[in-house]
Structure formats: structure tokens, C-alpha cells
Amino acid sequence: MSIPEQEGSPELPSNDEVNEATPSEEVASSHVPSTRISRLWVRSLPSLIALVVVLILVAQNRSQVTVRFFAGHLRTPLAVALLGAMVLGALMMLGLGSLRVLQLRRRIRRQGRSR
């Protein structure tokens, strides 16, 4: 089924003309190289999400609790106790990860000397 052409109507471009991109379209669709700023922006997004989660934690856990550790005790908001536990856990993981990195570096140095 074909549509009759009317006088004065613009001609439709052929398939070859449609597939050809103009230089400005090629520039717009080309790959933009990554920069330090763009990588920093992408890497900061998880931190912003974590900040929002922590703020929600603090807002929802304001009740006072007593934390007992060995002979001492401390009365503090639940959110502060939870954040303190998270920070101590993160520091422990950082320490263990650092020890593992040092161990691997030492092993690589020894292998380099033995060759």
C-alpha cells in the first residue's frame, strides 16, 4: 500500500541519507574520556548514600541506653553506641587489611629477589 504524493509536500530522505550522521551528531555520540573529577564524583555517591543512612539511624535511635564494657559503663543515645561500634569495626577491618597488604608486598619483594 503506497501513499500518494501531494504537490508541495517535502520529500522524505532516503535510508542512506538518514543513516549518515552529521559531524555535530558524531561529536555528541562519541565517548568522553574519564577525568579525575568525574571519577571522584562517582566515588563520592556511595559516601553520600551512607551519610543519609547514618542520619536516618541517628534520627530513629535517640533513646538513652547504658553501655557496659568491662568495669565501666556509659549512658549514651543508642545511635552513638551503634556508630561507635561501626567505627571500631571499620578500624579493625582497616588494620587487618593493611596487614594483609604488607604481607603481600613482602612476599612480592622476596620473589623479586630470588629471580
N, C-alpha and C positions, 0 to 999 in steps of 0.2 A: 504494500500500500504506500503510495507516494503522495506527498503534499504538493499541490500545485503552487508554483512560484507566482508571487504577485509582483506587479511592477512597483518599483520604488523601494522594495524591501532589501535590506542589506544581505550580501552573500555570506553564507556560513563558511568558516575556514575549513580547509581540508584537514584530514588526520595528520598529514605531515607538518602543516603549519601549527597545529595545536600542540604537537609533541616537542617542538623546538622551544627552548626556554630562552628568554631574553637575558642579557648579561646581568641585569639587576636581580632577576629571579635566581640566577645561579649563585650570586653572592649571598643572597638571603638564605638559600638552602645549603650552602657549604658549611663544613664543620668548623666551629670556632674553637681554637685551642684553649686548653685549660690554663688558668693562671693561678698564682698563689692566693690571690684574694678570693677567687671563685671556689677554690678547694677549701679555704678557711671558712667561707660561708656555709658550704655543705657540711663541713665537720662540726660547725657550731650548732646546727639544728638539733642533734641528739642532746646536747647540753641544755638547750632551751626547753626541750620536752621534759628532761629530767628536772629542771628547775620548777616547771609547772606542777609536776607530780609531787615534788617536795613541798611546795606551797600548799597544795591540797592536803597533804599529810599533816602539816602543821595546823592548818585551819580546822581539821576534823578531830585532832587529838590534843586538845588543850587541857584535859583533866589532869590533876596532880597525882603523881604516883611516887612511891618510895622505892628507891633503888638501893639494894643492899649488895655490897661487894666486900668479901672477907669481913673485917671488923667494922667497916664504915658504912654509913647509909646517907642517902641524899634524897631530899624531896624536890622533885622537878616535874615539869609538864611531860606527859608521855611522849610527845613529839620530839622533845630534846633528847630523851633517853633513846628513842629509836634512831634519831640522827647520829647520836654518839656511837651507837652500836654499828651503824652503817659505816661511819668514818673509820672506826677501829678495824672493821673487816676489810675495808678498802686498803688501809695501810698495811695490814698483814699480807694481802694479796700482792701489793706493790713490792714488799720486801721479798716475798718468795719468788716473784717474777724476776726481780733484779738478781737474786742469787742464781737463778737458772740461766740468765743471760751471761753472767760472769763465768759460770761453769762451761757454757758452750764456747765462749771466747777463748778460755784457757785450753779447751780441747782442740780448737781450730789452730791455735798457736803451736801446740805440741805437734800436731800433724804437719804443719808447715815446716817445722824444724827438722823433722825426721826424713823429709824428702831429699 
